[in-house]
Amino acid sequence: MTNTWRDLPTMINPRSNFGIERSVEAYNPMTNTWRDLPTMINPRSNFGIERSVEAYNPMTNTWRDLPTMINPRSNFGIEVVDDLLFVVGGFGFNGVTTTFNVERYDEKTH
């Protein structure tokens, strides 16, 4: 069935906009299940303004730091397109003002 929403299994841990998190879960569409991943290096908070970025390596089951973003932000959109990581918008340095900034990270040319 296409062009429809469907419920997936619930996550292991409840998530919200509050609190500081280091925990991460991954969904496996082949088994229709969630699993815990190792904790991230740095705690994350919805209310925190971040420049730090981490990458998960499923082959080694580990996290590593990536170069910091140019612009600190929170509540941003993120997407991978053609092996490029795009970070779009969010709240800027003061945590209140919406930003128009877009950044792209290319691990191959870094």
C-alpha positions in Angstrom: 0.0 0.0 0.0 1.5 3.4 -1.0 0.7 7.0 0.0 -0.5 6.1 3.5 0.7 6.2 7.0 0.9 3.1 9.2 1.7 2.5 12.9 5.1 0.9 13.7 6.0 -0.8 16.9 6.5 1.5 19.9 10.1 2.6 20.8 11.8 0.9 23.8 12.1 4.2 25.7 9.6 7.1 25.6 10.9 10.3 24.0 9.9 14.0 24.3 11.3 17.5 24.0 12.4 17.6 27.6 15.5 16.3 29.4 19.0 15.4 28.3 19.5 12.3 26.3 22.4 10.2 25.2 20.4 7.1 24.4 19.6 6.2 20.8 17.4 3.5 19.3 17.4 2.1 15.8 14.4 0.6 13.8 14.9 -2.4 11.7 12.3 -2.6 8.9 13.2 -6.2 8.1 12.3 -7.4 11.6 9.9 -4.6 12.5 11.7 -4.1 15.8 13.6 -1.5 17.7 17.0 -2.0 19.5 19.1 0.2 21.7 22.3 1.5 20.3 25.4 2.5 22.3 25.0 5.9 24.0 26.2 8.9 22.2 29.4 10.6 23.2 27.8 13.9 24.1 24.4 14.4 25.8 21.7 16.1 23.7 18.9 18.3 24.8 16.0 19.9 22.9 16.7 23.1 24.7 20.4 23.1 24.1 22.1 25.0 21.3 24.5 22.6 19.6 27.4 22.8 17.2 28.7 19.3 17.8 27.9 16.4 15.5 28.3 12.7 16.0 28.2 9.8 13.5 27.3 6.2 14.2 29.2 3.4 12.6 27.0 0.2 12.4 30.1 -1.9 11.5 31.9 -1.1 14.8 28.8 -0.2 16.8 30.4 3.0 17.9 29.9 6.8 17.8 32.6 9.3 16.8 32.7 13.1 16.7 32.5 14.9 13.4 33.7 18.5 12.8 31.5 21.0 14.5 28.8 22.9 12.5 29.6 26.5 11.6 26.4 27.8 13.2 25.1 26.7 16.6 21.4 25.7 16.5 18.7 23.6 18.0 15.4 22.0 16.6 16.8 21.8 13.1 16.0 19.5 10.2 18.6 17.0 9.0 18.7 14.8 6.0 21.2 12.7 4.0 21.1 13.1 0.2 23.7 11.5 -2.0 26.0 10.8 0.9 25.9 14.5 1.9 24.6 15.6 5.3 22.4 18.7 5.2 21.3 20.6 8.3 18.5 23.1 7.7 17.0 25.9 9.8 16.2 25.6 13.5 16.6 28.1 16.3 19.8 30.1 16.2 22.4 31.0 18.9 19.9 32.5 21.3 17.5 29.6 21.1 14.6 31.8 20.2 15.2 33.3 16.7 14.5 31.0 13.7 17.6 30.7 11.5 17.7 30.5 7.7 21.1 28.9 7.8 21.8 25.7 5.8 25.0 23.7 6.1 26.3 20.7 4.2 28.9 18.2 5.4 30.7 16.0 2.9 32.8 13.3 4.6 34.6 12.5 1.4 36.1 16.0 1.0 36.5 16.8 4.6 
